Amino acid sequence: RPENRFYRPARLLVGMLDHERALTPATLAAVRTHLSTSAQDPVLSTAASALVLALWNRALRDGPQSPAAEQLLELATSKVGPDCCIALLAQLRGRGGPDVGTLLAELLRAALSLHHGETFRRRLVDVLHGVDRGALKFVERRVAEFSAPGVVVLVQRAGRDSPASALAVVQMALRAGALDVKEAALRALAAFPSDATFAFLRRASGAEGDDKAALVLSAQKLNELSLFKLEKAAVEALGASRHPGAVPTLVELLQRVKLVGGAAYDRMRAPAARALSVNATADARSALDEGKRSRNRAVRVACGSQS
């Protein structure tokens, strides 16, 4: 039978991964070839799942710098990476500990550095929710090392537990040096509205001053333009929440005035008005209508008035 041409060598390779004292390049090459072949035929998925689990177990046994671990990460960034990751994670239920968490973080970071598809990310959030929470904590502590799409996945996964868990992951992600990672983390909070989320986004938006925003955003060393981009991302998250609890901060950002040096306030009016439009709750629509009748021309213009 044609499938036996795959199953029999796959069983042999599983045994070799388990028993070889030192993995040879030929063994790893055969594993890579077999897993690439399996992606072309769903009938082979069972054997492929067993093979990728055997590679994971060997990487876990030999350590994160081992040839098996390197092969696992190379596999994660290949064309078959998404399917292999999902197949592997589905078999890790109940497995915990720091070694599992460390290797899992490396695997996810590698896969999400290249594979950004929405379907893959949704599947990943679903399957990660079944992984041991202790292992996931090790991954979350390293969230600042992930790409922007990776941060979004980890925030969405944490949000399955609670909005507070999502907020905690975002706060860790904001330690990242990359601006796009910080922005992605803030925008991901839109899906998890709560009083604590809105209080955090209020500070991050600059409503309580740029100094406080820079502090909560871990952005004290960023220039003025970069800080504005992060504050704007927080404002957009308030709008995208589509929740009335976000409206008071957006109204404040839209309406606030300063007798001297109010250019920074004016700069945030248009983003605040757009966020109110996206929010689209009754309170948000009312605030926009009121803004169009404001005595302040900058407010009227931000809300879409022609005069």
C-alpha positions in Angstrom: 0.0 0.0 0.0 1.4 3.4 -0.9 0.9 4.9 2.6 3.1 2.2 4.0 6.0 3.7 2.2 5.5 6.6 4.6 4.3 4.8 7.8 7.0 2.2 8.0 10.0 4.6 7.7 8.2 7.0 10.0 8.0 4.3 12.7 11.7 3.6 12.2 12.6 7.3 12.5 10.5 7.6 15.8 12.6 4.7 17.2 15.8 6.3 16.0 14.9 9.7 17.6 14.3 7.9 20.8 17.3 5.5 20.9 20.2 7.0 19.0 22.9 8.0 21.3 23.9 10.9 19.1 21.5 12.0 16.4 23.1 11.9 12.9 22.5 14.6 10.3 21.1 11.8 8.1 18.4 11.0 10.7 17.4 14.6 11.0 17.3 15.1 7.2 15.1 12.0 6.9 12.7 13.4 9.6 12.6 16.8 7.8 11.8 15.1 4.4 9.1 12.8 5.9 7.4 15.7 7.6 7.5 17.8 4.3 5.9 14.8 2.5 3.2 14.4 5.0 1.9 18.0 4.4 0.9 16.9 0.9 -1.4 14.1 2.0 -3.9 14.2 5.0 -3.9 10.4 5.2 -0.3 10.7 6.6 -1.2 13.1 9.4 -1.3 10.4 12.2 2.3 9.3 11.5 3.4 12.9 11.0 2.1 13.8 14.5 3.9 10.9 16.1 7.1 11.9 14.3 7.0 15.5 15.3 6.2 14.5 18.9 9.3 12.2 18.9 11.4 15.1 17.6 10.0 17.4 20.4 10.8 14.7 23.0 14.3 14.4 21.8 14.8 18.2 21.8 13.4 18.3 25.3 15.8 15.6 26.4 18.9 17.0 24.7 18.4 20.6 25.5 17.6 23.9 23.7 20.9 24.1 21.9 20.8 20.5 20.6 20.6 19.4 17.0 17.1 18.1 17.6 16.0 21.5 19.0 17.6 23.3 16.0 15.7 20.9 13.7 12.5 21.5 15.5 12.8 25.3 15.1 13.8 25.0 11.5 10.7 22.9 11.0 8.6 25.6 12.6 9.7 28.2 10.1 9.2 25.9 7.1 6.2 25.6 4.8 4.8 22.8 7.0 5.5 24.7 10.2 1.9 25.7 11.0 0.5 22.2 10.6 3.4 20.6 12.5 3.0 23.2 15.4 -0.7 22.5 15.7 -0.2 18.7 15.6 2.5 18.9 18.3 0.7 21.3 20.6 -2.4 19.1 20.5 -0.3 16.3 22.0 1.2 18.4 24.8 -1.9 18.6 27.1 -0.9 18.1 30.7 2.9 18.4 30.1 4.4 21.2 32.2 7.6 22.4 33.8 10.2 25.0 33.0 12.0 22.9 30.3 8.7 22.5 28.4 7.9 26.2 28.8 11.4 27.2 27.5 11.2 25.0 24.5 7.6 25.9 23.8 8.6 29.6 23.9 11.4 29.0 21.3 9.0 27.0 19.1 6.3 29.6 19.1 8.6 32.5 18.7 10.2 30.8 15.6 6.8 29.9 14.0 5.2 33.3 14.6 8.2 35.2 13.3 7.3 33.9 9.8 3.7 32.5 9.8 1.3 35.4 10.3 -1.9 34.0 8.7 -5.1 34.7 10.6 -6.3 31.1 10.3 -3.0 29.8 11.8 -3.2 32.3 14.6 -6.8 31.4 15.5 -5.9 27.7 15.5 -2.9 28.4 17.6 -4.9 30.3 20.2 -7.4 27.4 20.4 -4.8 24.7 20.8 -2.6 26.7 23.3 -5.6 27.0 25.6 -5.3 23.3 26.2 -1.6 23.4 27.2 -0.5 23.3 30.8 -0.9 26.8 32.4 2.4 26.5 34.2 4.3 26.0 30.9 2.4 28.9 29.3 3.5 31.2 32.2 7.1 30.6 31.1 6.1 31.5 27.6 4.3 34.7 28.7 7.3 35.9 30.7 9.2 36.0 27.4 6.4 37.8 25.4 8.6 40.9 24.9 10.9 38.7 22.7 8.1 37.9 20.3 7.1 39.5 17.0 4.0 41.7 16.9 1.8 38.8 15.6 3.2 36.6 18.3 2.3 39.1 21.0 -1.3 39.2 19.7 -1.6 35.4 19.9 -0.3 35.3 23.5 -2.6 38.2 24.5 -5.6 36.5 22.9 -4.8 33.2 24.6 -4.5 34.9 28.0 -7.8 36.7 27.4 -9.5 33.3 27.2 -8.7 33.1 31.0 -9.8 36.7 31.9 -9.3 40.3 30.8 -6.9 40.7 33.8 -4.7 37.9 32.3 -4.7 39.7 28.9 -3.7 42.9 30.6 -0.9 41.3 32.5 0.6 39.9 29.2 0.3 43.3 27.5 2.2 44.9 30.4 5.0 42.4 30.0 5.0 42.9 26.2 5.4 46.6 26.6 9.0 46.0 27.8 9.9 45.1 24.3 12.2 47.5 22.5 10.4 47.3 19.1 7.7 50.0 18.6 5.4 47.8 16.5 5.4 45.1 19.2 4.2 47.7 21.8 1.5 49.0 19.4 0.3 45.5 18.7 0.1 44.7 22.4 -2.0 47.8 23.1 -4.4 47.2 20.2 -4.9 43.6 21.3 -6.5 44.9 24.5 -9.5 46.1 22.6 -11.0 42.6 22.7 -10.9 42.4 26.5 -12.9 45.4 27.9 -12.9 45.8 31.7 -12.6 48.6 34.2 -8.9 47.7 34.7 -8.3 47.6 30.9 -9.9 51.1 30.5 -8.0 52.5 33.4 -4.7 51.3 31.9 -5.5 52.5 28.4 -6.5 55.9 29.9 -3.0 56.3 31.3 -1.4 54.9 28.2 -3.4 57.4 26.0 -1.8 60.4 27.7 -5.0 61.6 29.2 -3.2 61.9 32.6 -0.1 63.4 31.0 2.7 62.2 28.7 5.0 61.4 31.7 2.5 58.9 33.1 1.9 57.5 29.7 5.6 57.0 29.1 5.8 55.2 32.5 3.1 52.7 31.9 4.2 52.1 28.3 7.9 51.5 29.4 8.6 54.3 26.8 10.7 56.8 28.8 13.6 56.5 26.4 11.4 57.0 23.2 11.2 60.3 21.3 8.1 62.4 21.2 6.9 61.0 17.9 7.2 57.4 19.1 5.4 58.2 22.3 2.6 59.8 20.3 2.2 56.6 18.2 1.8 54.5 21.3 -0.7 56.9 22.8 -2.6 56.8 19.5 -2.6 53.0 19.6 -4.1 53.1 23.1 -6.8 55.5 21.8 -7.5 53.2 18.9 -7.9 50.3 21.3 -10.4 52.3 23.3 -12.4 52.8 20.1 -12.1 49.3 18.9 -13.4 48.0 22.2 -16.9 49.2 21.1 -17.7 49.5 24.8 -19.4 52.5 26.6 -16.8 52.2 29.3 -14.1 53.5 26.9 -16.1 56.7 26.0 -15.3 59.0 28.9 -11.5 58.9 28.2 -12.1 59.5 24.5 -14.4 62.5 25.2 -11.8 63.9 27.6 -9.1 63.6 24.9 -11.4 65.2 22.3 -12.6 68.1 24.5 -9.6 69.0 26.7 -8.2 72.5 26.4 -5.0 74.3 27.4 -4.6 78.0 27.4 -1.0 78.0 26.5 0.9 75.3 24.5 -2.2 73.2 23.5 -0.7 71.8 20.3 -0.2 68.4 21.8 -3.9 68.4 22.8 -5.0 69.3 19.3 -2.9 66.5 17.8 -4.9 63.9 19.7 -8.4 65.3 18.9 -8.7 63.6 15.4 -7.6 60.2 16.7 -10.1 60.5 19.6 -12.9 61.5 17.3 -12.2 58.6 14.9 -12.1 56.2 17.9 -15.5 57.5 19.0 -16.8 56.8 15.5 -15.4 53.3 15.7 -16.7 52.8 19.2 -20.2 53.5 17.8 -22.0 53.1 21.1 -24.9 55.5 21.9 -22.6 57.4 24.3 -20.0 57.7 21.6 -22.4 58.9 18.9 -23.8 61.5 21.3 -20.3 62.7 22.1 -19.6 63.2 18.4 -22.8 65.1 17.8 -22.0 67.3 20.8 -18.5 67.8 19.5 -19.8 69.1 16.2 -21.6 71.9 18.1 -18.6 72.8 20.3 -17.4 76.4 20.7 -13.9 75.1 20.1 -13.3 75.0 16.3 -10.5 72.3 16.6 -13.1 70.0 18.3 -15.7 70.7 15.7 -13.3 70.0 12.8 -12.1 66.8 14.5 -15.7 65.6 14.7 -16.3 66.3 11.0 -17.9 69.7 11.0 -17.1 71.9 8.1 -16.9 75.1 10.0 
